[in-house]
Amino acid sequence: MLSLYSCPVCNKIILVVQDGKGELVCCNKPMIRLEEKTADAGKEKHLPVIEKVAGGIKVKVGAVPHPMEKEHYIRWVEVIGDTFLFTQTFTPGNAPEKVFVVPPGGHVQKVRALCNVHGLWAAKP
Ligand SMILES: [Fe+2]
């Protein structure tokens, strides 16, 4: 659920809200599922760091700030909860951090960050 796929030709990225059996195709090529990394070289710059704050969470990417240059940056952060999905997009030059308000009684399941060079990373609170 909430899988991300990219096109190997045009770099289109899509979010699948519910998985199914059919193959996803773009530019006449099978789309590639973006696997969530939780540990790898460079994890200190990519794993979302989640801090509880009043009314929600503060997310930073990562423990060592990730570069935010035109050729290499964090495209977005997603907060996935039991009844919600929040996304914050970034552009080069932005700091890759954001405070997200969590609904009362809501439970954050995981936070994902997408680097345009190093792929998808996920952390749990
Ligand atoms: Fe990166």
Backbone and ligand atoms as CSV (ligand in chain L), in Angstrom:
chain,resi,resn,atom,element,x,y,z
A,1,MET,N,N,0.830,-1.193,0.000
A,1,MET,CA,C,0.000,0.000,0.000
A,1,MET,C,C,0.869,1.250,0.000
A,2,LEU,N,N,0.437,2.267,-0.709
A,2,LEU,CA,C,1.176,3.512,-0.866
A,2,LEU,C,C,2.571,3.263,-1.448
A,3,SER,N,N,2.603,2.415,-2.480
A,3,SER,CA,C,3.866,2.130,-3.160
A,3,SER,C,C,4.139,3.210,-4.188
A,4,LEU,N,N,5.423,3.506,-4.361
A,4,LEU,CA,C,5.855,4.465,-5.372
A,4,LEU,C,C,6.533,3.700,-6.502
A,5,TYR,N,N,6.206,4.100,-7.733
A,5,TYR,CA,C,6.817,3.499,-8.917
A,5,TYR,C,C,7.359,4.616,-9.797
A,6,SER,N,N,8.483,4.329,-10.475
A,6,SER,CA,C,9.027,5.322,-11.397
A,6,SER,C,C,9.191,4.712,-12.775
A,7,CYS,N,N,9.124,5.578,-13.777
A,7,CYS,CA,C,9.329,5.158,-15.163
A,7,CYS,C,C,10.829,5.240,-15.463
A,8,PRO,N,N,11.430,4.149,-15.987
A,8,PRO,CA,C,12.865,4.175,-16.264
A,8,PRO,C,C,13.223,5.054,-17.460
A,9,VAL,N,N,12.226,5.503,-18.200
A,9,VAL,CA,C,12.502,6.316,-19.392
A,9,VAL,C,C,12.281,7.805,-19.097
A,10,CYS,N,N,11.077,8.157,-18.620
A,10,CYS,CA,C,10.756,9.588,-18.474
A,10,CYS,C,C,10.821,10.081,-17.029
A,11,ASN,N,N,11.100,9.151,-16.076
A,11,ASN,CA,C,11.211,9.498,-14.649
A,11,ASN,C,C,9.896,9.931,-14.010
A,12,LYS,N,N,8.769,9.656,-14.665
A,12,LYS,CA,C,7.480,9.890,-14.003
A,12,LYS,C,C,7.438,9.045,-12.739
A,13,ILE,N,N,6.880,9.586,-11.660
A,13,ILE,CA,C,6.710,8.836,-10.423
A,13,ILE,C,C,5.233,8.848,-10.070
A,14,ILE,N,N,4.713,7.671,-9.723
A,14,ILE,CA,C,3.306,7.580,-9.340
A,14,ILE,C,C,3.184,6.925,-7.970
A,15,LEU,N,N,2.106,7.265,-7.278
A,15,LEU,CA,C,1.795,6.681,-5.978
A,15,LEU,C,C,0.604,5.748,-6.154
A,16,VAL,N,N,0.774,4.491,-5.750
A,16,VAL,CA,C,-0.307,3.518,-5.825
A,16,VAL,C,C,-0.975,3.454,-4.455
A,17,VAL,N,N,-2.242,3.802,-4.424
A,17,VAL,CA,C,-2.972,3.844,-3.154
A,17,VAL,C,C,-3.374,2.442,-2.716
A,18,GLN,N,N,-3.677,1.588,-3.693
A,18,GLN,CA,C,-3.993,0.192,-3.382
A,18,GLN,C,C,-3.318,-0.685,-4.410
A,19,ASP,N,N,-2.528,-1.661,-3.967
A,19,ASP,CA,C,-1.828,-2.548,-4.886
A,19,ASP,C,C,-2.810,-3.494,-5.559
A,20,GLY,N,N,-2.454,-3.911,-6.771
A,20,GLY,CA,C,-3.246,-4.886,-7.506
A,20,GLY,C,C,-2.321,-5.793,-8.286
A,21,LYS,N,N,-2.898,-6.613,-9.170
A,21,LYS,CA,C,-2.096,-7.605,-9.893
A,21,LYS,C,C,-1.473,-7.052,-11.166
A,22,GLY,N,N,-2.101,-6.032,-11.758
A,22,GLY,CA,C,-1.661,-5.574,-13.064
A,22,GLY,C,C,-0.285,-4.930,-13.048
A,23,GLU,N,N,0.422,-5.077,-14.166
A,23,GLU,CA,C,1.739,-4.452,-14.301
A,23,GLU,C,C,1.564,-2.995,-14.704
A,24,LEU,N,N,2.342,-2.126,-14.103
A,24,LEU,CA,C,2.305,-0.708,-14.447
A,24,LEU,C,C,3.323,-0.457,-15.551
A,25,VAL,N,N,2.873,0.218,-16.602
A,25,VAL,CA,C,3.719,0.467,-17.767
A,25,VAL,C,C,3.687,1.959,-18.092
A,26,CYS,N,N,4.864,2.506,-18.410
A,26,CYS,CA,C,4.971,3.887,-18.866
A,26,CYS,C,C,6.044,3.916,-19.947
A,27,CYS,N,N,5.862,4.698,-20.982
A,27,CYS,CA,C,6.829,4.770,-22.088
A,27,CYS,C,C,7.139,3.365,-22.629
A,28,ASN,N,N,6.139,2.487,-22.617
A,28,ASN,CA,C,6.273,1.110,-23.098
A,28,ASN,C,C,7.263,0.267,-22.299
A,29,LYS,N,N,7.567,0.664,-21.072
A,29,LYS,CA,C,8.471,-0.104,-20.198
A,29,LYS,C,C,7.778,-0.344,-18.866
A,30,PRO,N,N,8.046,-1.505,-18.230
A,30,PRO,CA,C,7.498,-1.723,-16.892
A,30,PRO,C,C,8.022,-0.656,-15.927
A,31,MET,N,N,7.127,-0.148,-15.095
A,31,MET,CA,C,7.567,0.826,-14.098
A,31,MET,C,C,8.292,0.091,-12.969
A,32,ILE,N,N,9.200,0.788,-12.303
A,32,ILE,CA,C,10.048,0.185,-11.275
A,32,ILE,C,C,9.558,0.628,-9.908
A,33,ARG,N,N,9.310,-0.367,-9.051
A,33,ARG,CA,C,8.882,-0.056,-7.682
A,33,ARG,C,C,10.056,0.536,-6.902
A,34,LEU,N,N,9.839,1.632,-6.223
A,34,LEU,CA,C,10.881,2.236,-5.400
A,34,LEU,C,C,10.866,1.535,-4.042
A,35,GLU,N,N,11.925,0.818,-3.748
A,35,GLU,CA,C,12.002,0.091,-2.477
A,35,GLU,C,C,12.468,1.048,-1.384
A,36,GLU,N,N,11.866,0.892,-0.214
A,36,GLU,CA,C,12.220,1.749,0.922
A,36,GLU,C,C,13.523,1.250,1.546
A,37,LYS,N,N,14.492,2.129,1.640
A,37,LYS,CA,C,15.750,1.779,2.303
A,37,LYS,C,C,15.690,2.261,3.745
A,38,THR,N,N,16.198,1.427,4.629
A,38,THR,CA,C,16.266,1.826,6.033
A,38,THR,C,C,17.714,1.840,6.521
A,39,ALA,N,N,18.598,1.242,5.736
A,39,ALA,CA,C,20.019,1.224,6.082
A,39,ALA,C,C,20.796,1.044,4.799
A,40,ASP,N,N,21.829,1.827,4.630
A,40,ASP,CA,C,22.665,1.733,3.434
A,40,ASP,C,C,23.734,2.803,3.568
A,41,ALA,N,N,24.670,2.814,2.647
A,41,ALA,CA,C,25.651,3.899,2.656
A,41,ALA,C,C,24.906,5.220,2.519
A,42,GLY,N,N,25.288,6.182,3.327
A,42,GLY,CA,C,24.652,7.498,3.261
A,42,GLY,C,C,23.398,7.615,4.087
A,43,LYS,N,N,23.124,6.613,4.943
A,43,LYS,CA,C,21.861,6.661,5.699
A,43,LYS,C,C,21.779,7.891,6.600
A,44,GLU,N,N,22.939,8.374,7.084
A,44,GLU,CA,C,22.908,9.526,7.983
A,44,GLU,C,C,22.396,10.788,7.292
A,45,LYS,N,N,22.474,10.819,5.959
A,45,LYS,CA,C,21.979,11.985,5.218
A,45,LYS,C,C,20.577,11.771,4.652
A,46,HIS,N,N,20.060,10.558,4.743
A,46,HIS,CA,C,18.793,10.252,4.075
A,46,HIS,C,C,17.667,9.795,4.995
A,47,LEU,N,N,18.008,9.087,6.075
A,47,LEU,CA,C,16.932,8.595,6.934
A,47,LEU,C,C,16.246,9.778,7.609
A,48,PRO,N,N,14.919,9.860,7.497
A,48,PRO,CA,C,14.203,10.925,8.201
A,48,PRO,C,C,14.408,10.807,9.708
A,49,VAL,N,N,14.654,11.936,10.336
A,49,VAL,CA,C,14.760,12.008,11.790
A,49,VAL,C,C,13.449,12.595,12.296
A,50,ILE,N,N,12.781,11.872,13.181
A,50,ILE,CA,C,11.436,12.234,13.629
A,50,ILE,C,C,11.506,12.658,15.096
A,51,GLU,N,N,11.025,13.857,15.359
A,51,GLU,CA,C,11.043,14.397,16.722
A,51,GLU,C,C,9.615,14.777,17.096
A,52,LYS,N,N,9.160,14.329,18.267
A,52,LYS,CA,C,7.827,14.732,18.732
A,52,LYS,C,C,7.854,16.181,19.164
A,53,VAL,N,N,6.859,16.949,18.717
A,53,VAL,CA,C,6.695,18.331,19.152
A,53,VAL,C,C,5.218,18.507,19.532
A,54,ALA,N,N,4.903,19.629,20.154
A,54,ALA,CA,C,3.518,19.868,20.563
A,54,ALA,C,C,2.588,19.799,19.347
A,55,GLY,N,N,1.630,18.908,19.370
A,55,GLY,CA,C,0.634,18.811,18.300
A,55,GLY,C,C,1.049,18.014,17.092
A,56,GLY,N,N,2.265,17.476,17.094
A,56,GLY,CA,C,2.676,16.730,15.901
A,56,GLY,C,C,4.100,16.255,15.956
A,57,ILE,N,N,4.729,16.249,14.795
A,57,ILE,CA,C,6.116,15.802,14.705
A,57,ILE,C,C,6.900,16.773,13.830
A,58,LYS,N,N,8.200,16.847,14.119
A,58,LYS,CA,C,9.117,17.579,13.249
A,58,LYS,C,C,9.982,16.549,12.553
A,59,VAL,N,N,10.055,16.670,11.226
A,59,VAL,CA,C,10.855,15.736,10.427
A,59,VAL,C,C,12.005,16.503,9.805
A,60,LYS,N,N,13.201,15.909,9.923
A,60,LYS,CA,C,14.382,16.460,9.256
A,60,LYS,C,C,15.034,15.342,8.451
A,61,VAL,N,N,15.599,15.685,7.317
A,61,VAL,CA,C,16.347,14.706,6.505
A,61,VAL,C,C,17.770,15.223,6.403
A,62,GLY,N,N,18.731,14.517,7.003
A,62,GLY,CA,C,18.635,13.428,7.956
A,62,GLY,C,C,19.340,13.888,9.221
A,63,ALA,N,N,20.089,12.982,9.871
A,63,ALA,CA,C,20.852,13.353,11.062
A,63,ALA,C,C,21.952,14.341,10.679
A,64,VAL,N,N,22.545,14.123,9.500
A,64,VAL,CA,C,23.441,15.095,8.866
A,64,VAL,C,C,22.625,15.708,7.728
A,65,PRO,N,N,22.475,17.026,7.691
A,65,PRO,CA,C,21.589,17.613,6.672
A,65,PRO,C,C,21.937,17.177,5.249
A,66,HIS,N,N,20.904,16.786,4.518
A,66,HIS,CA,C,21.083,16.338,3.135
A,66,HIS,C,C,21.357,17.547,2.234
A,67,PRO,N,N,22.211,17.388,1.206
A,67,PRO,CA,C,22.395,18.485,0.244
A,67,PRO,C,C,21.070,18.875,-0.403
A,68,MET,N,N,20.928,20.153,-0.718
A,68,MET,CA,C,19.725,20.638,-1.405
A,68,MET,C,C,20.173,21.468,-2.609
A,69,GLU,N,N,20.933,20.791,-3.477
A,69,GLU,CA,C,21.457,21.431,-4.675
A,69,GLU,C,C,20.629,21.020,-5.893
A,70,LYS,N,N,20.755,21.767,-6.958
A,70,LYS,CA,C,19.930,21.533,-8.142
A,70,LYS,C,C,20.026,20.085,-8.647
A,71,GLU,N,N,21.199,19.509,-8.588
A,71,GLU,CA,C,21.396,18.160,-9.125
A,71,GLU,C,C,21.167,17.065,-8.089
A,72,HIS,N,N,21.014,17.434,-6.818
A,72,HIS,CA,C,20.913,16.426,-5.758
A,72,HIS,C,C,20.165,17.040,-4.581
A,73,TYR,N,N,18.922,16.586,-4.398
A,73,TYR,CA,C,18.122,17.173,-3.315
A,73,TYR,C,C,17.009,16.218,-2.897
A,74,ILE,N,N,16.391,16.553,-1.778
A,74,ILE,CA,C,15.236,15.788,-1.289
A,74,ILE,C,C,13.998,16.347,-1.981
A,75,ARG,N,N,13.308,15.488,-2.723
A,75,ARG,CA,C,12.143,15.942,-3.492
A,75,ARG,C,C,10.911,16.127,-2.612
A,76,TRP,N,N,10.714,15.171,-1.690
A,76,TRP,CA,C,9.580,15.324,-0.771
A,76,TRP,C,C,9.733,14.424,0.441
A,77,VAL,N,N,8.917,14.734,1.437
A,77,VAL,CA,C,8.782,13.911,2.637
A,77,VAL,C,C,7.312,13.549,2.760
A,78,GLU,N,N,7.058,12.301,3.110
A,78,GLU,CA,C,5.689,11.826,3.331
A,78,GLU,C,C,5.566,11.338,4.772
A,79,VAL,N,N,4.495,11.715,5.423
A,79,VAL,CA,C,4.159,11.184,6.740
A,79,VAL,C,C,2.940,10.292,6.552
A,80,ILE,N,N,3.130,9.009,6.812
A,80,ILE,CA,C,2.066,8.031,6.597
A,80,ILE,C,C,1.514,7.622,7.954
A,81,GLY,N,N,0.229,7.835,8.132
A,81,GLY,CA,C,-0.417,7.502,9.393
A,81,GLY,C,C,-1.541,6.509,9.198
A,82,ASP,N,N,-2.196,6.164,10.302
A,82,ASP,CA,C,-3.275,5.182,10.227
A,82,ASP,C,C,-4.469,5.704,9.432
A,83,THR,N,N,-4.698,7.013,9.437
A,83,THR,CA,C,-5.843,7.557,8.699
A,83,THR,C,C,-5.461,8.775,7.863
A,84,PHE,N,N,-4.172,8.975,7.628
A,84,PHE,CA,C,-3.764,10.181,6.903
A,84,PHE,C,C,-2.467,9.967,6.151
A,85,LEU,N,N,-2.266,10.821,5.155
A,85,LEU,CA,C,-1.009,10.880,4.403
A,85,LEU,C,C,-0.726,12.348,4.151
A,86,PHE,N,N,0.394,12.833,4.641
A,86,PHE,CA,C,0.805,14.215,4.419
A,86,PHE,C,C,2.073,14.212,3.583
A,87,THR,N,N,2.145,15.125,2.643
A,87,THR,CA,C,3.328,15.245,1.797
A,87,THR,C,C,3.792,16.693,1.780
A,88,GLN,N,N,5.081,16.881,1.933
A,88,GLN,CA,C,5.688,18.197,1.778
A,88,GLN,C,C,6.743,18.094,0.690
A,89,THR,N,N,6.611,18.886,-0.360
A,89,THR,CA,C,7.617,18.888,-1.423
A,89,THR,C,C,8.672,19.954,-1.121
A,90,PHE,N,N,9.847,19.759,-1.713
A,90,PHE,CA,C,10.958,20.694,-1.530
A,90,PHE,C,C,11.560,21.019,-2.890
A,91,THR,N,N,12.236,22.149,-2.942
A,91,THR,CA,C,13.003,22.511,-4.128
A,91,THR,C,C,14.434,22.782,-3.672
A,92,PRO,N,N,15.377,22.732,-4.608
A,92,PRO,CA,C,16.760,23.021,-4.220
A,92,PRO,C,C,16.840,24.360,-3.500
A,93,GLY,N,N,17.611,24.378,-2.421
A,93,GLY,CA,C,17.741,25.596,-1.624
A,93,GLY,C,C,16.882,25.581,-0.376
A,94,ASN,N,N,15.763,24.807,-0.383
A,94,ASN,CA,C,14.936,24.661,0.827
A,94,ASN,C,C,15.685,23.795,1.843
A,95,ALA,N,N,15.424,24.016,3.131
A,95,ALA,CA,C,15.887,23.066,4.143
A,95,ALA,C,C,14.916,21.883,4.134
A,96,PRO,N,N,15.414,20.643,4.087
A,96,PRO,CA,C,14.516,19.485,4.041
A,96,PRO,C,C,13.966,19.144,5.418
A,97,GLU,N,N,13.154,20.016,5.965
A,97,GLU,CA,C,12.548,19.782,7.267
A,97,GLU,C,C,11.180,20.449,7.321
A,98,LYS,N,N,10.309,19.893,8.183
A,98,LYS,CA,C,8.926,20.376,8.229
A,98,LYS,C,C,8.261,19.877,9.514
A,99,VAL,N,N,7.434,20.733,10.097
A,99,VAL,CA,C,6.595,20.305,11.217
A,99,VAL,C,C,5.241,19.892,10.639
A,100,PHE,N,N,4.799,18.712,10.974
A,100,PHE,CA,C,3.504,18.195,10.538
A,100,PHE,C,C,2.581,18.100,11.749
A,101,VAL,N,N,1.374,18.620,11.585
A,101,VAL,CA,C,0.359,18.489,12.637
A,101,VAL,C,C,-0.244,17.092,12.517
A,102,VAL,N,N,-0.260,16.368,13.610
A,102,VAL,CA,C,-0.859,15.027,13.633
A,102,VAL,C,C,-2.244,15.145,14.265
A,103,PRO,N,N,-3.285,14.629,13.589
A,103,PRO,CA,C,-4.641,14.730,14.136
A,103,PRO,C,C,-4.729,14.088,15.525
A,104,PRO,N,N,-5.547,14.658,16.411
A,104,PRO,CA,C,-5.710,14.056,17.740
A,104,PRO,C,C,-6.089,12.581,17.620
A,105,GLY,N,N,-5.399,11.737,18.352
A,105,GLY,CA,C,-5.653,10.298,18.293
A,105,GLY,C,C,-4.984,9.611,17.128
A,106,GLY,N,N,-4.379,10.395,16.238
A,106,GLY,CA,C,-3.726,9.806,15.066
A,106,GLY,C,C,-2.400,9.153,15.420
A,107,HIS,N,N,-2.016,8.187,14.606
A,107,HIS,CA,C,-0.798,7.431,14.866
A,107,HIS,C,C,0.074,7.444,13.614
A,108,VAL,N,N,1.283,7.978,13.735
A,108,VAL,CA,C,2.228,7.987,12.608
A,108,VAL,C,C,2.847,6.603,12.488
A,109,GLN,N,N,2.737,6.011,11.295
A,109,GLN,CA,C,3.296,4.680,11.082
A,109,GLN,C,C,4.724,4.744,10.560
A,110,LYS,N,N,4.960,5.637,9.595
A,110,LYS,CA,C,6.329,5.809,9.110
A,110,LYS,C,C,6.443,7.119,8.355
A,111,VAL,N,N,7.681,7.518,8.153
A,111,VAL,CA,C,7.994,8.735,7.407
A,111,VAL,C,C,8.952,8.337,6.291
A,112,ARG,N,N,8.655,8.813,5.077
A,112,ARG,CA,C,9.526,8.493,3.940
A,112,ARG,C,C,10.095,9.783,3.356
A,113,ALA,N,N,11.291,9.661,2.792
A,113,ALA,CA,C,11.912,10.789,2.101
A,113,ALA,C,C,12.443,10.280,0.764
A,114,LEU,N,N,12.250,11.083,-0.280
A,114,LEU,CA,C,12.740,10.695,-1.601
A,114,LEU,C,C,13.865,11.625,-2.029
A,115,CYS,N,N,15.043,11.038,-2.230
A,115,CYS,CA,C,16.201,11.765,-2.780
A,115,CYS,C,C,16.207,11.528,-4.292
A,116,ASN,N,N,16.443,12.561,-5.058
A,116,ASN,CA,C,16.393,12.402,-6.517
A,116,ASN,C,C,17.556,11.562,-7.049
A,117,VAL,N,N,18.579,11.357,-6.241
A,117,VAL,CA,C,19.723,10.530,-6.664
A,117,VAL,C,C,19.725,9.174,-5.957
A,118,HIS,N,N,19.436,9.169,-4.659
A,118,HIS,CA,C,19.625,7.965,-3.837
A,118,HIS,C,C,18.335,7.249,-3.453
A,119,GLY,N,N,17.215,7.646,-4.005
A,119,GLY,CA,C,15.990,6.880,-3.845
A,119,GLY,C,C,15.213,7.144,-2.572
A,120,LEU,N,N,14.396,6.140,-2.227
A,120,LEU,CA,C,13.402,6.259,-1.170
A,120,LEU,C,C,13.923,5.699,0.141
A,121,TRP,N,N,13.706,6.445,1.216
A,121,TRP,CA,C,14.183,6.078,2.541
A,121,TRP,C,C,13.014,6.144,3.512
A,122,ALA,N,N,13.007,5.266,4.499
A,122,ALA,CA,C,11.883,5.235,5.433
A,122,ALA,C,C,12.372,5.031,6.856
A,123,ALA,N,N,11.684,5.707,7.788
A,123,ALA,CA,C,11.976,5.547,9.221
A,123,ALA,C,C,10.658,5.493,9.972
A,124,LYS,N,N,10.676,4.775,11.095
A,124,LYS,CA,C,9.495,4.714,11.951
A,124,LYS,C,C,9.736,5.571,13.191
A,125,PRO,N,N,8.648,6.151,13.731
A,125,PRO,CA,C,8.838,6.998,14.921
A,125,PRO,C,C,9.222,6.161,16.140
L,1,LIG,FE,FE,20.930,11.874,-1.616
